[in-house]
Amino acid sequence: MQEILLVLCAYCLGSIPTSVWVSKGFFGIDIRDYGSGNAGATNTFRILGPRWGSFVMICDVLKGFFP
């Protein structure tokens, strides 16, 4: 039972679109409407700059590391 709960929590954590939240929360835009159209750290880096792209990348790495 504990393993199933852990897998569900990891899945939910991994499904958080960090780049979309950052772009909408701080800039009022949807990152998927710009650049490559991908909601990822690379597109965020290109569109919002190295500071926010690095932030999104670190958050994405931590989402994979913690579970």
C-alpha positions, 0 to 999 in steps of 0.5 A, spaced: 500 500 500 505 504 501 508 503 494 502 505 491 501 511 495 508 513 493 508 512 486 501 516 486 505 522 489 511 521 485 506 521 479 502 528 481 509 531 483 511 530 476 505 532 472 506 539 475 508 544 469 513 548 472 514 553 466 507 554 465 506 556 472 512 561 472 510 564 465 503 565 467 504 567 474 510 572 473 509 574 466 502 573 464 503 569 458 502 562 456 509 559 455 506 554 450 504 560 445 511 562 444 518 559 441 517 552 440 511 551 443 513 546 448 512 547 456 519 545 458 526 549 461 529 550 454 523 554 451 523 557 458 530 559 457 529 562 450 523 566 452 524 568 459 531 568 459 537 564 463 534 566 470 527 563 469 529 558 465 534 555 470 529 556 475 524 551 471 530 547 470 532 546 477 525 545 479 524 540 474 530 536 476 528 536 483 521 533 481 525 527 479 530 527 485 525 527 491 520 521 489 
